[in-house]
Amino acid sequence: MITGPRDLYVLAESWKTIVSLVAPKPQGMEAGFSKACEQFEQYSETIKGDVGDAIRRCYDHLQRFTSAAKDVVIAESGENSARLGRPREFLFGEETLIFQVFTYKGKETVSIREDRMANLLTFYDRFHDTMSFMEKKVEEGNLGLLKNTFLFIHKPLQQAAEQFDKAIESIPLQHTTIIGQKPDPTYVHVSGTEPSQEIEAGHICRVLKPGYAFDGREIQEGVVLVAE
């Protein structure tokens, strides 16, 4: 009988990408969230008003995500006799970390605890949503020459996010709490209702806690509000 968090079988190449992207000091020209943070912090302090507030919120979420992601990556590293596989080095910026790689269904994989993966995804999704909101604010705002500067500092952040998205897409993960969809009671708890002019009645209009499933198996229950 399983009494604790279970392991997920994550493609080794996808996990290798994630480890590299959240490293504290990416090598050379490699994309990385920490590298994007350096310029982003300085820029966030130069913009005032609603746009500036949106950019600073994005930076705060980015900081929380990178901190949580590093904690997950480090916690999962190291040799573990309870897991299958042979130790292999993964680049973690200027350092290396050990993960055990084994073949599952003909593909090289690593075992990652489901609660840690859910935690990483939760922080990333919050950052991703805030980044989309920020991009919209910048597009609507009248920043003049500062808009070109934003595009310059935003590019490495966007590159890191695109690589992270691609790594996640190759893993059999499902988001179970998507705005506009009908909640599946297998994975989602409906906490209540609220009025909505955009969302059909009975469909998710607000996500209180994101939910995830792995290959059809719940790894984190979602909590939502649905439209009246």
GUMIVO-8928 format. One line per field, with one value per residue: residue number from 1; residue in one letter; chain; z, x, y of N, C-alpha, C, O in turn. Coordinates in nm, 2 decimals, decimal comma. Layout:
% residues N
num c(NUM  ...) $
residuo c(a  ...) $
cadena c(A  ...) $
n.w c(Z  ...) $
n.u c(X  ...) $
n.v c(Y  ...) $
ca.w c(Z  ...) $
ca.u c(X  ...) $
ca.v c(Y  ...) $
c.w c(Z  ...) $
c.u c(X  ...) $
c.v c(Y  ...) $
o.w c(Z  ...) $
o.u c(X  ...) $
o.v c(Y  ...) $
This chain:
% residues 228
num c(1  2  3  4  5  6  7  8  9  10  11  12  13  14  15  16  17  18  19  20  21  22  23  24  25  26  27  28  29  30  31  32  33  34  35  36  37  38  39  40  41  42  43  44  45  46  47  48  49  50  51  52  53  54  55  56  57  58  59  60  61  62  63  64  65  66  67  68  69  70  71  72  73  74  75  76  77  78  79  80  81  82  83  84  85  86  87  88  89  90  91  92  93  94  95  96  97  98  99  100  101  102  103  104  105  106  107  108  109  110  111  112  113  114  115  116  117  118  119  120  121  122  123  124  125  126  127  128  129  130  131  132  133  134  135  136  137  138  139  140  141  142  143  144  145  146  147  148  149  150  151  152  153  154  155  156  157  158  159  160  161  162  163  164  165  166  167  168  169  170  171  172  173  174  175  176  177  178  179  180  181  182  183  184  185  186  187  188  189  190  191  192  193  194  195  196  197  198  199  200  201  202  203  204  205  206  207  208  209  210  211  212  213  214  215  216  217  218  219  220  221  222  223  224  225  226  227  228) $
residuo c(m  i  t  g  p  r  d  l  y  v  l  a  e  s  w  k  t  i  v  s  l  v  a  p  k  p  q  g  m  e  a  g  f  s  k  a  c  e  q  f  e  q  y  s  e  t  i  k  g  d  v  g  d  a  i  r  r  c  y  d  h  l  q  r  f  t  s  a  a  k  d  v  v  i  a  e  s  g  e  n  s  a  r  l  g  r  p  r  e  f  l  f  g  e  e  t  l  i  f  q  v  f  t  y  k  g  k  e  t  v  s  i  r  e  d  r  m  a  n  l  l  t  f  y  d  r  f  h  d  t  m  s  f  m  e  k  k  v  e  e  g  n  l  g  l  l  k  n  t  f  l  f  i  h  k  p  l  q  q  a  a  e  q  f  d  k  a  i  e  s  i  p  l  q  h  t  t  i  i  g  q  k  p  d  p  t  y  v  h  v  s  g  t  e  p  s  q  e  i  e  a  g  h  i  c  r  v  l  k  p  g  y  a  f  d  g  r  e  i  q  e  g  v  v  l  v  a  e) $
cadena c(A  A  A  A  A  A  A  A  A  A  A  A  A  A  A  A  A  A  A  A  A  A  A  A  A  A  A  A  A  A  A  A  A  A  A  A  A  A  A  A  A  A  A  A  A  A  A  A  A  A  A  A  A  A  A  A  A  A  A  A  A  A  A  A  A  A  A  A  A  A  A  A  A  A  A  A  A  A  A  A  A  A  A  A  A  A  A  A  A  A  A  A  A  A  A  A  A  A  A  A  A  A  A  A  A  A  A  A  A  A  A  A  A  A  A  A  A  A  A  A  A  A  A  A  A  A  A  A  A  A  A  A  A  A  A  A  A  A  A  A  A  A  A  A  A  A  A  A  A  A  A  A  A  A  A  A  A  A  A  A  A  A  A  A  A  A  A  A  A  A  A  A  A  A  A  A  A  A  A  A  A  A  A  A  A  A  A  A  A  A  A  A  A  A  A  A  A  A  A  A  A  A  A  A  A  A  A  A  A  A  A  A  A  A  A  A  A  A  A  A  A  A  A  A  A  A  A  A) $
n.w c(0,00  -0,09  0,09  0,09  -0,11  -0,46  -0,72  -1,03  -1,37  -1,55  -1,86  -1,93  -2,09  -2,09  -1,82  -1,79  -1,94  -1,78  -1,54  -1,62  -1,70  -1,46  -1,32  -1,10  -1,22  -1,53  -1,81  -2,03  -2,33  -2,28  -2,24  -1,95  -1,64  -1,42  -1,53  -1,69  -1,48  -1,37  -1,54  -1,55  -1,29  -1,25  -1,46  -1,38  -1,18  -1,30  -1,43  -1,39  -1,25  -1,36  -1,54  -1,45  -1,20  -1,28  -1,41  -1,19  -1,04  -1,20  -1,19  -0,91  -0,90  -1,07  -0,92  -0,71  -0,84  -0,95  -0,71  -0,58  -0,78  -0,79  -0,53  -0,56  -0,76  -0,65  -0,42  -0,54  -0,65  -0,64  -0,54  -0,50  -0,34  -0,33  -0,57  -0,92  -1,17  -1,31  -1,18  -1,33  -1,46  -1,46  -1,60  -1,40  -1,44  -1,36  -1,21  -1,14  -1,11  -0,97  -1,11  -1,12  -1,39  -1,58  -1,79  -1,90  -2,04  -2,28  -2,30  -2,18  -1,85  -1,55  -1,20  -1,03  -0,75  -0,70  -0,56  -0,54  -0,81  -0,87  -0,71  -0,83  -1,09  -1,01  -0,91  -1,15  -1,33  -1,21  -1,24  -1,52  -1,60  -1,49  -1,64  -1,89  -1,84  -1,79  -2,03  -2,19  -2,06  -2,11  -2,39  -2,41  -2,27  -2,28  -2,34  -2,49  -2,57  -2,38  -2,42  -2,62  -2,48  -2,29  -2,46  -2,52  -2,27  -2,21  -2,39  -2,33  -2,11  -2,23  -2,40  -2,22  -2,10  -2,32  -2,37  -2,14  -2,14  -2,37  -2,27  -2,07  -2,22  -2,34  -2,14  -2,00  -1,88  -1,75  -1,73  -1,51  -1,44  -1,61  -1,73  -1,84  -1,91  -1,83  -1,50  -1,40  -1,18  -1,09  -1,06  -0,97  -0,73  -0,67  -0,53  -0,51  -0,65  -0,89  -1,04  -1,39  -1,70  -1,92  -1,91  -1,96  -1,77  -1,50  -1,58  -1,54  -1,39  -1,23  -1,09  -0,79  -0,68  -0,87  -1,06  -1,14  -1,34  -1,41  -1,67  -1,66  -1,39  -1,09  -0,95  -0,81  -0,65  -0,80  -0,72  -0,76  -0,88  -1,02  -1,30  -1,24) $
n.u c(0,08  0,06  0,19  0,30  0,41  0,41  0,63  0,70  0,76  0,98  1,09  1,43  1,57  1,39  1,39  1,65  1,67  1,50  1,64  1,87  1,76  1,67  1,90  2,13  2,34  2,36  2,54  2,76  2,60  2,36  2,01  1,83  1,64  1,75  1,95  1,79  1,66  1,84  1,87  1,60  1,52  1,64  1,52  1,25  1,23  1,24  1,00  0,70  0,36  0,06  0,17  0,43  0,38  0,27  0,49  0,67  0,52  0,54  0,81  0,84  0,69  0,85  1,09  0,99  0,92  1,17  1,31  1,16  1,18  1,46  1,49  1,34  1,48  1,73  1,66  1,58  1,81  2,11  2,23  2,01  1,93  1,69  1,57  1,55  1,81  2,11  2,36  2,39  2,54  2,40  2,40  2,40  2,39  2,70  2,77  2,73  2,48  2,37  2,16  1,95  1,93  1,72  1,58  1,26  0,98  1,11  1,24  1,47  1,46  1,39  1,32  1,08  0,95  0,60  0,47  0,66  0,70  0,45  0,45  0,65  0,53  0,31  0,41  0,54  0,33  0,19  0,37  0,39  0,13  0,12  0,33  0,21  0,00  0,15  0,28  0,06  -0,02  0,20  0,18  -0,05  0,01  0,17  0,47  0,68  1,01  1,10  0,96  1,10  1,33  1,21  1,14  1,39  1,50  1,31  1,33  1,53  1,40  1,16  1,27  1,37  1,13  0,99  1,15  1,12  0,84  0,84  0,98  0,80  0,58  0,65  0,62  0,38  0,18  -0,12  -0,31  -0,56  -0,73  -0,86  -0,95  -1,27  -1,33  -1,52  -1,54  -1,37  -1,49  -1,33  -1,07  -1,10  -1,20  -1,49  -1,52  -1,71  -1,94  -1,95  -2,06  -2,03  -1,97  -1,83  -1,78  -1,94  -2,21  -2,15  -1,90  -1,54  -1,44  -1,26  -0,95  -0,85  -0,67  -0,43  -0,47  -0,33  -0,26  -0,09  -0,03  -0,30  -0,34  -0,41  -0,20  -0,21  -0,48  -0,72  -0,87  -1,15  -1,36  -1,68  -1,88  -2,18) $
n.v c(-0,12  0,22  0,48  0,73  1,01  0,94  0,83  0,99  0,91  1,07  1,20  1,18  1,37  1,58  1,65  1,72  1,95  2,12  2,13  2,26  2,51  2,63  2,67  2,84  2,99  3,01  2,86  3,03  3,13  3,00  2,97  3,09  3,12  3,25  3,42  3,59  3,72  3,91  4,14  4,20  4,27  4,53  4,67  4,66  4,84  5,09  5,16  5,32  5,35  5,16  4,98  4,95  4,83  4,59  4,47  4,45  4,27  4,04  4,00  3,93  3,69  3,54  3,52  3,37  3,14  3,05  3,01  2,80  2,61  2,55  2,44  2,21  2,07  2,03  1,88  1,65  1,55  1,35  1,02  0,75  0,47  0,35  0,38  0,30  0,27  0,42  0,64  0,97  1,26  1,58  1,90  2,19  2,48  2,62  2,41  2,06  1,81  1,50  1,25  0,96  0,76  0,56  0,30  0,31  0,18  0,17  0,42  0,67  0,77  0,96  0,94  1,14  1,29  1,31  1,51  1,71  1,77  1,87  2,10  2,25  2,30  2,44  2,69  2,77  2,80  3,01  3,22  3,22  3,29  3,55  3,67  3,67  3,85  4,08  4,12  4,20  4,43  4,59  4,61  4,76  4,99  5,32  5,33  5,44  5,49  5,32  5,09  4,95  4,88  4,71  4,50  4,40  4,31  4,13  3,92  3,71  3,60  3,51  3,32  3,13  3,05  2,94  2,71  2,58  2,53  2,35  2,14  2,05  1,98  1,74  1,56  1,34  1,51  1,66  1,95  2,01  2,21  2,43  2,75  2,80  2,54  2,25  2,13  1,83  1,60  1,40  1,50  1,76  1,99  2,17  2,47  2,67  2,91  3,19  3,50  3,54  3,69  3,60  3,33  3,01  2,89  2,67  2,60  2,63  2,93  3,06  2,98  2,85  2,68  2,53  2,22  1,90  1,62  1,31  1,12  1,05  1,01  1,15  1,41  1,64  1,78  2,00  2,32  2,51  2,78  2,79  2,92  3,09) $
ca.w c(0,00  -0,10  0,21  0,07  -0,25  -0,56  -0,82  -1,17  -1,46  -1,64  -1,96  -1,89  -2,17  -2,04  -1,69  -1,81  -1,98  -1,66  -1,44  -1,68  -1,71  -1,33  -1,25  -1,05  -1,31  -1,66  -1,87  -2,16  -2,39  -2,26  -2,18  -1,81  -1,57  -1,34  -1,62  -1,72  -1,36  -1,34  -1,61  -1,52  -1,17  -1,27  -1,54  -1,31  -1,09  -1,37  -1,48  -1,29  -1,28  -1,36  -1,62  -1,36  -1,10  -1,35  -1,43  -1,06  -0,99  -1,28  -1,13  -0,79  -0,93  -1,13  -0,81  -0,63  -0,92  -0,96  -0,58  -0,56  -0,88  -0,74  -0,42  -0,61  -0,84  -0,55  -0,34  -0,62  -0,69  -0,55  -0,55  -0,41  -0,35  -0,34  -0,70  -1,02  -1,26  -1,28  -1,17  -1,44  -1,43  -1,53  -1,58  -1,32  -1,45  -1,35  -1,13  -1,19  -1,01  -1,00  -1,11  -1,16  -1,52  -1,61  -1,91  -1,88  -2,17  -2,40  -2,30  -2,06  -1,76  -1,41  -1,11  -0,96  -0,65  -0,76  -0,49  -0,58  -0,95  -0,86  -0,65  -0,94  -1,19  -0,95  -0,91  -1,28  -1,39  -1,16  -1,31  -1,66  -1,61  -1,46  -1,76  -2,00  -1,80  -1,80  -2,18  -2,23  -2,00  -2,19  -2,52  -2,39  -2,21  -2,36  -2,28  -2,57  -2,59  -2,28  -2,48  -2,69  -2,37  -2,24  -2,55  -2,51  -2,15  -2,21  -2,49  -2,26  -2,03  -2,32  -2,45  -2,11  -2,08  -2,43  -2,36  -2,02  -2,20  -2,45  -2,18  -2,00  -2,32  -2,37  -2,03  -2,00  -1,77  -1,79  -1,64  -1,49  -1,40  -1,72  -1,74  -1,96  -1,92  -1,73  -1,40  -1,39  -1,04  -1,06  -1,03  -0,94  -0,63  -0,69  -0,40  -0,51  -0,78  -0,89  -1,17  -1,50  -1,83  -2,03  -1,90  -1,95  -1,64  -1,47  -1,63  -1,45  -1,42  -1,15  -1,03  -0,66  -0,67  -1,00  -1,05  -1,24  -1,35  -1,48  -1,74  -1,62  -1,25  -1,02  -0,86  -0,72  -0,67  -0,83  -0,65  -0,86  -0,88  -1,15  -1,33  -1,20) $
ca.u c(0,00  0,14  0,16  0,36  0,41  0,46  0,73  0,66  0,87  0,99  1,19  1,56  1,60  1,31  1,43  1,78  1,64  1,45  1,76  1,96  1,70  1,65  2,03  2,16  2,43  2,36  2,67  2,77  2,48  2,24  1,89  1,81  1,56  1,83  2,01  1,69  1,63  1,94  1,83  1,46  1,51  1,68  1,42  1,12  1,23  1,24  0,87  0,60  0,22  0,01  0,26  0,54  0,33  0,26  0,63  0,72  0,46  0,60  0,95  0,82  0,65  0,97  1,17  0,93  0,93  1,31  1,35  1,09  1,23  1,59  1,47  1,29  1,59  1,83  1,60  1,56  1,94  2,19  2,21  1,90  1,93  1,55  1,52  1,62  1,89  2,25  2,39  2,44  2,56  2,32  2,45  2,32  2,47  2,84  2,78  2,67  2,40  2,36  2,03  1,96  1,86  1,69  1,50  1,12  0,90  1,20  1,29  1,55  1,37  1,43  1,20  1,06  0,84  0,49  0,44  0,76  0,67  0,33  0,49  0,73  0,44  0,22  0,49  0,57  0,20  0,16  0,46  0,35  0,01  0,16  0,40  0,11  -0,07  0,25  0,29  -0,06  -0,01  0,31  0,13  -0,16  0,07  0,24  0,61  0,77  1,14  1,11  0,91  1,21  1,41  1,14  1,15  1,53  1,52  1,21  1,37  1,59  1,30  1,07  1,34  1,37  0,99  0,96  1,22  1,06  0,71  0,86  1,02  0,68  0,49  0,70  0,59  0,24  0,11  -0,24  -0,37  -0,70  -0,81  -0,84  -1,06  -1,36  -1,36  -1,61  -1,45  -1,39  -1,49  -1,22  -0,95  -1,12  -1,30  -1,56  -1,54  -1,83  -1,98  -1,95  -2,11  -1,93  -2,03  -1,76  -1,78  -2,06  -2,25  -2,10  -1,76  -1,44  -1,42  -1,15  -0,87  -0,80  -0,55  -0,41  -0,47  -0,25  -0,26  0,02  -0,07  -0,43  -0,34  -0,40  -0,09  -0,25  -0,62  -0,75  -0,98  -1,19  -1,50  -1,75  -1,97  -2,32) $
ca.v c(0,00  0,34  0,57  0,86  1,06  0,84  0,88  1,01  0,88  1,19  1,18  1,23  1,49  1,69  1,69  1,78  2,09  2,19  2,15  2,36  2,64  2,69  2,68  2,98  3,06  2,94  2,87  3,10  3,18  2,92  3,04  3,05  3,21  3,34  3,52  3,69  3,79  4,01  4,26  4,22  4,34  4,67  4,73  4,67  4,96  5,21  5,18  5,36  5,33  5,03  4,89  4,92  4,74  4,46  4,42  4,41  4,14  3,93  3,97  3,86  3,55  3,48  3,49  3,26  3,02  3,00  2,96  2,67  2,51  2,51  2,35  2,08  2,01  1,99  1,78  1,52  1,51  1,26  0,88  0,70  0,33  0,30  0,41  0,23  0,35  0,45  0,78  1,04  1,40  1,68  2,03  2,28  2,60  2,60  2,29  1,94  1,73  1,36  1,19  0,82  0,74  0,42  0,28  0,28  0,17  0,20  0,56  0,70  0,85  0,98  0,94  1,26  1,27  1,38  1,64  1,81  1,81  1,96  2,23  2,32  2,34  2,55  2,82  2,81  2,85  3,15  3,31  3,22  3,38  3,69  3,72  3,70  3,97  4,19  4,15  4,27  4,57  4,67  4,64  4,86  5,11  5,41  5,34  5,51  5,42  5,21  4,96  4,88  4,83  4,60  4,39  4,35  4,24  4,03  3,82  3,59  3,54  3,44  3,20  3,03  3,00  2,85  2,59  2,51  2,48  2,24  2,02  2,00  1,92  1,61  1,48  1,31  1,59  1,73  2,06  1,97  2,33  2,53  2,84  2,78  2,40  2,19  2,06  1,69  1,57  1,30  1,57  1,90  2,02  2,30  2,54  2,76  2,98  3,34  3,55  3,56  3,72  3,54  3,18  2,94  2,84  2,53  2,59  2,70  3,07  3,10  2,87  2,88  2,60  2,45  2,08  1,83  1,47  1,25  1,00  1,01  0,99  1,28  1,43  1,75  1,81  2,14  2,38  2,61  2,84  2,78  3,03  3,07) $
c.w c(0,00  0,01  0,19  -0,07  -0,34  -0,65  -0,96  -1,26  -1,57  -1,74  -1,92  -1,96  -2,12  -1,91  -1,70  -1,85  -1,86  -1,57  -1,49  -1,67  -1,57  -1,25  -1,21  -1,14  -1,44  -1,73  -2,00  -2,21  -2,37  -2,19  -2,03  -1,74  -1,48  -1,41  -1,65  -1,60  -1,34  -1,41  -1,57  -1,40  -1,18  -1,35  -1,46  -1,22  -1,16  -1,43  -1,37  -1,33  -1,29  -1,44  -1,53  -1,25  -1,16  -1,37  -1,30  -1,01  -1,07  -1,22  -1,00  -0,81  -0,99  -1,02  -0,73  -0,71  -0,92  -0,82  -0,55  -0,66  -0,84  -0,63  -0,46  -0,68  -0,74  -0,46  -0,41  -0,66  -0,59  -0,57  -0,45  -0,44  -0,37  -0,48  -0,80  -1,10  -1,22  -1,27  -1,30  -1,41  -1,52  -1,50  -1,51  -1,32  -1,45  -1,26  -1,20  -1,08  -1,06  -1,00  -1,16  -1,28  -1,54  -1,73  -1,86  -2,00  -2,29  -2,40  -2,17  -1,97  -1,62  -1,32  -1,03  -0,87  -0,70  -0,69  -0,52  -0,72  -0,95  -0,81  -0,76  -1,04  -1,14  -0,96  -1,06  -1,35  -1,34  -1,23  -1,46  -1,69  -1,59  -1,58  -1,87  -1,97  -1,82  -1,95  -2,23  -2,18  -2,08  -2,32  -2,52  -2,35  -2,32  -2,31  -2,36  -2,59  -2,49  -2,32  -2,55  -2,59  -2,31  -2,33  -2,55  -2,39  -2,14  -2,29  -2,41  -2,17  -2,11  -2,37  -2,35  -2,10  -2,19  -2,42  -2,24  -2,07  -2,28  -2,37  -2,11  -2,09  -2,35  -2,26  -2,03  -1,89  -1,83  -1,68  -1,63  -1,45  -1,51  -1,73  -1,86  -1,98  -1,81  -1,63  -1,40  -1,24  -1,00  -1,01  -0,97  -0,83  -0,66  -0,55  -0,39  -0,65  -0,77  -1,03  -1,27  -1,63  -1,94  -2,03  -1,89  -1,81  -1,62  -1,51  -1,54  -1,49  -1,33  -1,09  -0,90  -0,63  -0,80  -0,97  -1,17  -1,23  -1,43  -1,54  -1,69  -1,47  -1,18  -0,94  -0,77  -0,76  -0,70  -0,75  -0,73  -0,81  -1,02  -1,17  -1,29  -1,33) $
c.u c(0,09  0,09  0,21  0,35  0,47  0,56  0,67  0,78  0,88  1,11  1,32  1,59  1,52  1,36  1,57  1,77  1,59  1,56  1,84  1,90  1,68  1,78  2,06  2,25  2,45  2,50  2,66  2,64  2,36  2,13  1,88  1,73  1,64  1,90  1,91  1,65  1,71  1,89  1,68  1,44  1,53  1,57  1,29  1,12  1,23  1,10  0,77  0,46  0,18  0,10  0,38  0,50  0,32  0,39  0,69  0,65  0,51  0,73  0,94  0,78  0,77  1,06  1,12  0,95  1,07  1,35  1,29  1,15  1,37  1,58  1,43  1,40  1,69  1,78  1,60  1,70  2,00  2,15  2,10  1,89  1,79  1,49  1,61  1,71  2,03  2,27  2,44  2,44  2,47  2,38  2,35  2,40  2,62  2,87  2,72  2,59  2,39  2,21  2,04  1,87  1,84  1,59  1,36  1,04  0,99  1,26  1,37  1,47  1,45  1,31  1,20  0,94  0,72  0,45  0,54  0,74  0,55  0,36  0,56  0,63  0,35  0,29  0,51  0,44  0,16  0,25  0,42  0,23  0,04  0,24  0,31  0,04  0,02  0,27  0,18  -0,06  0,09  0,25  0,02  -0,10  0,15  0,38  0,71  0,90  1,16  1,05  1,02  1,31  1,35  1,15  1,29  1,55  1,42  1,25  1,43  1,49  1,20  1,14  1,34  1,23  0,95  1,03  1,16  0,92  0,73  0,90  0,89  0,59  0,53  0,67  0,44  0,16  -0,01  -0,28  -0,52  -0,79  -0,78  -0,97  -1,14  -1,40  -1,45  -1,52  -1,48  -1,38  -1,38  -1,10  -0,97  -1,23  -1,36  -1,59  -1,66  -1,85  -1,96  -2,00  -2,00  -2,01  -1,96  -1,76  -1,92  -2,09  -2,20  -1,96  -1,66  -1,42  -1,30  -1,08  -0,81  -0,67  -0,54  -0,41  -0,39  -0,27  -0,14  -0,03  -0,21  -0,45  -0,32  -0,27  -0,11  -0,40  -0,64  -0,87  -1,02  -1,33  -1,55  -1,85  -2,11  -2,41) $
c.v c(0,13  0,44  0,71  0,90  0,95  0,91  0,89  0,97  0,99  1,17  1,25  1,36  1,61  1,74  1,76  1,93  2,17  2,22  2,26  2,50  2,71  2,70  2,83  3,06  2,98  2,96  2,95  3,16  3,10  3,01  3,00  3,16  3,31  3,45  3,63  3,78  3,92  4,15  4,30  4,30  4,49  4,74  4,76  4,79  5,09  5,25  5,21  5,32  5,18  4,93  4,85  4,82  4,60  4,39  4,37  4,28  4,02  3,90  3,89  3,72  3,48  3,43  3,37  3,13  2,96  2,94  2,82  2,57  2,46  2,41  2,21  2,00  1,95  1,88  1,64  1,47  1,41  1,11  0,84  0,55  0,27  0,31  0,33  0,33  0,37  0,60  0,85  1,19  1,49  1,82  2,12  2,41  2,56  2,48  2,17  1,87  1,59  1,32  1,05  0,81  0,59  0,42  0,23  0,29  0,22  0,34  0,59  0,80  0,87  0,98  1,07  1,25  1,36  1,51  1,75  1,86  1,91  2,09  2,31  2,38  2,45  2,68  2,87  2,87  2,99  3,25  3,33  3,31  3,52  3,75  3,75  3,83  4,09  4,22  4,23  4,41  4,65  4,70  4,75  4,99  5,19  5,43  5,41  5,43  5,31  5,08  4,88  4,81  4,70  4,48  4,32  4,27  4,12  3,91  3,69  3,52  3,46  3,31  3,09  2,97  2,91  2,72  2,51  2,45  2,35  2,12  1,96  1,93  1,78  1,51  1,46  1,38  1,66  1,83  2,03  2,09  2,44  2,61  2,81  2,63  2,36  2,11  1,91  1,65  1,47  1,37  1,71  1,91  2,16  2,36  2,63  2,81  3,13  3,38  3,56  3,58  3,65  3,39  3,12  2,89  2,69  2,50  2,67  2,84  3,13  2,98  2,92  2,80  2,51  2,30  2,02  1,68  1,43  1,12  0,95  0,99  1,12  1,29  1,56  1,78  1,96  2,19  2,50  2,67  2,82  2,90  2,99  3,05) $
o.w c(0,08  0,02  0,26  -0,15  -0,31  -0,65  -1,00  -1,22  -1,66  -1,70  -1,88  -1,90  -2,12  -1,88  -1,62  -1,80  -1,84  -1,52  -1,41  -1,64  -1,56  -1,14  -1,28  -1,15  -1,45  -1,72  -2,08  -2,14  -2,43  -2,11  -2,00  -1,77  -1,47  -1,36  -1,65  -1,62  -1,29  -1,34  -1,57  -1,39  -1,13  -1,32  -1,48  -1,18  -1,10  -1,47  -1,27  -1,44  -1,23  -1,39  -1,52  -1,22  -1,09  -1,35  -1,30  -0,95  -1,01  -1,21  -0,97  -0,74  -0,96  -1,02  -0,69  -0,65  -0,90  -0,82  -0,51  -0,61  -0,85  -0,62  -0,41  -0,65  -0,76  -0,43  -0,35  -0,71  -0,48  -0,63  -0,34  -0,54  -0,41  -0,51  -0,78  -1,09  -1,11  -1,34  -1,37  -1,33  -1,64  -1,39  -1,54  -1,22  -1,53  -1,25  -1,31  -0,96  -1,18  -0,90  -1,25  -1,28  -1,53  -1,76  -1,80  -2,07  -2,38  -2,50  -2,06  -2,02  -1,59  -1,37  -0,97  -0,92  -0,74  -0,76  -0,53  -0,75  -1,02  -0,85  -0,77  -1,08  -1,21  -1,00  -1,08  -1,42  -1,41  -1,26  -1,51  -1,78  -1,66  -1,61  -1,94  -2,06  -1,87  -1,98  -2,31  -2,26  -2,11  -2,37  -2,61  -2,38  -2,42  -2,23  -2,32  -2,62  -2,52  -2,27  -2,53  -2,61  -2,28  -2,28  -2,56  -2,40  -2,06  -2,26  -2,44  -2,15  -2,07  -2,38  -2,38  -2,08  -2,17  -2,45  -2,25  -2,04  -2,27  -2,41  -2,11  -2,06  -2,39  -2,27  -2,06  -1,81  -1,94  -1,56  -1,73  -1,44  -1,49  -1,74  -1,97  -2,05  -1,70  -1,68  -1,40  -1,18  -0,88  -0,93  -0,91  -0,84  -0,67  -0,48  -0,28  -0,75  -0,66  -1,13  -1,23  -1,67  -2,05  -2,14  -1,82  -1,74  -1,71  -1,49  -1,47  -1,60  -1,36  -1,04  -0,90  -0,56  -0,83  -0,87  -1,28  -1,12  -1,52  -1,47  -1,68  -1,42  -1,21  -0,86  -0,67  -0,87  -0,63  -0,71  -0,77  -0,73  -1,11  -1,08  -1,31  -1,32) $
o.u c(0,18  -0,02  0,17  0,29  0,57  0,57  0,58  0,90  0,80  1,21  1,32  1,65  1,57  1,36  1,60  1,84  1,64  1,57  1,89  1,96  1,68  1,78  2,02  2,24  2,53  2,56  2,56  2,58  2,25  2,16  1,90  1,74  1,61  1,92  1,95  1,62  1,66  1,89  1,65  1,35  1,46  1,53  1,22  1,01  1,21  1,08  0,77  0,44  0,25  0,12  0,42  0,58  0,35  0,41  0,75  0,72  0,53  0,77  1,01  0,84  0,79  1,12  1,20  0,98  1,09  1,43  1,36  1,17  1,40  1,65  1,48  1,43  1,74  1,86  1,61  1,71  1,96  2,04  2,10  1,84  1,77  1,39  1,73  1,70  2,07  2,21  2,53  2,36  2,47  2,41  2,24  2,45  2,67  2,99  2,67  2,64  2,39  2,14  2,13  1,75  1,93  1,53  1,34  1,03  0,94  1,33  1,33  1,42  1,54  1,20  1,30  0,83  0,74  0,41  0,50  0,75  0,55  0,30  0,54  0,64  0,31  0,23  0,51  0,45  0,11  0,20  0,42  0,22  -0,02  0,22  0,33  0,01  -0,02  0,27  0,19  -0,10  0,07  0,28  0,02  -0,15  0,18  0,41  0,82  0,89  1,24  1,09  1,02  1,36  1,41  1,18  1,31  1,61  1,44  1,21  1,38  1,49  1,16  1,07  1,32  1,22  0,89  0,96  1,15  0,89  0,66  0,86  0,88  0,52  0,44  0,70  0,36  0,10  -0,02  -0,27  -0,59  -0,91  -0,69  -1,08  -1,09  -1,49  -1,46  -1,44  -1,59  -1,27  -1,35  -1,02  -0,88  -1,33  -1,28  -1,67  -1,71  -1,80  -1,95  -1,99  -1,89  -2,10  -2,02  -1,75  -2,00  -2,00  -2,21  -1,91  -1,71  -1,39  -1,25  -1,15  -0,73  -0,58  -0,63  -0,35  -0,39  -0,29  -0,10  -0,05  -0,23  -0,56  -0,23  -0,24  -0,04  -0,43  -0,58  -0,96  -0,94  -1,40  -1,48  -1,90  -2,15  -2,53) $
o.v c(0,14  0,47  0,80  0,83  0,89  1,03  0,81  1,00  1,00  1,12  1,37  1,45  1,72  1,86  1,85  2,01  2,29  2,34  2,35  2,60  2,83  2,74  2,92  3,18  2,90  3,07  2,93  3,25  3,13  3,10  2,88  3,28  3,43  3,56  3,75  3,89  4,02  4,25  4,42  4,39  4,58  4,85  4,86  4,84  5,20  5,37  5,14  5,28  5,10  4,81  4,73  4,73  4,50  4,27  4,27  4,20  3,92  3,78  3,80  3,63  3,36  3,32  3,28  3,03  2,84  2,84  2,73  2,45  2,34  2,31  2,11  1,88  1,84  1,78  1,54  1,36  1,40  1,08  0,88  0,51  0,16  0,27  0,30  0,45  0,33  0,68  0,79  1,24  1,46  1,85  2,13  2,45  2,48  2,44  2,19  1,88  1,57  1,35  1,02  0,83  0,51  0,52  0,13  0,40  0,29  0,37  0,53  0,90  0,80  1,02  1,12  1,20  1,48  1,60  1,87  1,98  2,01  2,20  2,43  2,49  2,54  2,78  2,98  2,97  3,07  3,36  3,44  3,39  3,61  3,87  3,86  3,91  4,20  4,34  4,32  4,50  4,77  4,81  4,83  5,10  5,15  5,53  5,44  5,31  5,21  4,97  4,76  4,70  4,60  4,37  4,20  4,16  4,03  3,79  3,58  3,40  3,35  3,21  2,97  2,85  2,80  2,61  2,38  2,33  2,26  2,01  1,84  1,83  1,70  1,39  1,55  1,31  1,70  1,81  2,02  2,08  2,52  2,56  2,79  2,60  2,42  2,03  1,87  1,67  1,46  1,32  1,76  1,84  2,26  2,30  2,66  2,77  3,18  3,30  3,60  3,51  3,64  3,33  3,18  2,84  2,61  2,40  2,77  2,87  3,24  2,89  3,01  2,85  2,44  2,26  2,07  1,63  1,50  1,02  0,83  0,96  1,19  1,20  1,58  1,82  2,05  2,11  2,59  2,62  2,83  2,96  2,88  3,02) $
